[in-house]
Amino acid sequence: MSIRIAGTGGALPEKKVTNDMIAQMVDTSDEWIRERTGIGSRFVSTGETVASLVARACSLALERAGREAEEVELLLVATCTPEDALPCMACQVQEKIGAKEAVAFDLNAACAGFLFALHTAWAYVESGIYQNALVAGGEVLSKMIDWQDRGTCVLFGDGAGAVLVEKCADGGILSFVQHSDGNRGAVLSCGARPIANPYFTGASQERYVRMDGREVFSFALRQVPAAIEEALAKARLAVEDVDVFVLHQANRRIIEGISRRLGADLEKFPMNLEQVGNTSSAAIPLLLDMLYREGRIRSGQVVVLSGFGAGLTYGACVMRIN
Ligand code: COA
């Protein structure tokens, strides 16, 4: 028993922000950003929320799967940028799309969040608890970015993606691996609402994303190929058997480095980061949605998903499309 993707959806805010627009705010250039990251533009919220973006992506995924919202049994939203602490984003999405029979909750594993949520859905369906799940990743990272910090503000974008997964007898997800390394959390961090009560006298927390870019870069180059090889070995497949690698869209140079380390043709690593930047937990489902709509993911193909991010968290999943 496994799960297959029955439908995908994606949603972006209306406002497109080009590299040139960012170069008017901080000391950077289109040339620098493209050369170091591959990013050309990103979409930034002018009022869209995680819940509104995820709800749009979920409705599209349901429509493409030919399913009604009332049929959804589990609704998972991966996000590290919820607007509200309560209620969770998944419950807000549930209300917006009318998935009134679903059990809904959030999960935060930063840029690996969608992958970890997909694994959670797989575990629920495999164990027979639910028959299907809407799994989404959505972020409004622009509210956590220090727009004066050129080392981070050029990288991230807002958006959401979702997949409807359902139980299947053959194919679908073949293997999964997940890892977390909390010892290295400081290399990519962001404070949330600080402790503020009459008894607390400590210092206030950092409110914006802070990152050691080089550390993140080398972590991704080391751990992602290893996780992909581990997941492929579990599925008794080799790198050569893979048709498409759907990787977290952080940086073109990271993806090129991973393809080299795996010895796999870069053609097999589709990217959309040039248009949307790094959308954290939305990156993998947004790219999946684009690839399904363009017919670049087809029945019978072996597809690898792999994500990595703050935590540090990372993982990989092997699927046979059906
Ligand atoms: N424009 C122009 N110059 C910039 C810049 C920008 N946007 N950001 C940093 N620089 C400068 C630095 O200040 C530094 O200048 P200095 O030499 O005078 O001190 C110089 O460029 C080199 O900085 P460095 O950090 O070594 O650059 P880099 O080649 O490592 O590229 C990143 C920086 C952030 C693009 C790169 O480290 C990266 O992509 N890391 C991974 C980040 C990531 O993907 N995070 C999310 C993971 S989910």
Residues whose N, C-alpha, C, O or C-beta is under 5 A from the ligand:
A	BS01	COA	D27 T28 S29 W32 R36 C111 R150 G151 V154 G213 R214 V216 F217 A250 N251 F308 G309
